[in-house]
Amino acid sequence: MKLLVVDDDVHIRRILSLYLRDHDVAEAATAEEALERIAAEAFDVVIVDLILPQFGGIRLCRKIKEGATAPRVIVMSGDEQLRDDARQAGADAFLAKPFSRDELSALL
C-alpha cells in the first residue's frame, strides 16, 4: 500500500513512517507539498494532520477528494471536536491524537 503522511511536525512524520514501515510511505510537510506529490504519484491513503500552517487540513482534504481517483483520507487531530468537520470535508476516517500503532493499523 502506498501512503502519504502530511504533518508539519517532522517528528510526527518520522514516527508515522516508522509505524508504517511495512508500506511504501512518502512524507509532506505542507498541504501544498502534499498536493504536488498527489499530482505526481498515486497514493492509496493520505494521512493528514488537520492543523497545518497556511493551508489547513480540512481544505486539503476537500482538495484531495475533488480528484477523479481520490485516495482514502485519514485525518488526525488532538481536537475531537473537529471530527464532524473532517467528515464533511470528505475524510474517510478520523484518528484522535494521541493514538497507538494498532489504532492506525486498524484504519488501514
Helices and strands as residue ranges (DSSP letters): E 2-6, H 10-19, E 24-28, H 31-40, E 45-49, H 57-65, E 72-77, G 80-82, H 83-88, E 93-96, H 101-107
